Amino acid sequence: QVQLVESGGGVVQPGRSLRLSCVASGFTFSSYAMHWVRQAPGKGLDWVAVISYDVSKKYYADSVKGRFTVSRDNSKNKLYLQMNSLRGEDTAVYYCARDPGERQWEPYYFDHWGQGILVTVSS
Amino acid sequence: DIQMTQSPSTLSASVGDRVTITCRASQSISSWLAWYQQKPGKAPKLLIYKASTLESGVPSRFSGSGSGTEFTLTISSLQPDDFATYYCQQYKSYPYTFGQGTKLEIK
């Protein structure tokens, strides 16, 4: 079955960096676009970034553009989110999520989610 | 960006009730809308996509309708497991955006 497991979260000071990872199993990782979605404590869901299955396309939310970078290593079934210049408002649970369009770049929803990892930005 | 607005923000209901949650988009999104259920401390779970298509394994008491700018999620007969927060999400264009959520509480 599809499994997505995030790691790399924790407490970090404002202005510092952190890299999140998401390891995928149970499906052909290299065939699916992948997303990061976050949720601040007690708040709603907020889309962060997407990377196409072949790494040719990446999009970001305006709130993280220029600070966050999404990448993937298809040989390792891993998705990454490099987060630089972190701010208090980046404090959230970060989820990786799969786009169900196999080898496509079309509008899609999220059919599988990881359990989430907490990132706390605080001095 | 496309803004998504859900109503109500909170809904109190009893087991067996029929409930409806509304989601409005700030511009037409055709049928590019999904609904998710989220329970405390858990990841969201996909319920419906393309406005009205039920995800595999989701009980048939859940249904979705609408197109353009107005959409609804209906639960025909509430079960104890359905008390959760529900989100709509548009995937017509980036940045993908979510509604603010509707918390379904036990009356």
Interface residues (C-beta under 8 A of the other chain):
Chain A: H35 G44 L45 D46 W47 V50 Y59 A61 D62 Y95 P107 Y108 Y109 F110 D111 W113 G114 Q115 G116
Chain B: D1 W32 A34 Y36 Q38 K42 A43 P44 K45 L46 Y49 E55 Y87 Q89 Y91 K92 S93 Y94 P95 Y96 T97 F98 G99 Q100 G101
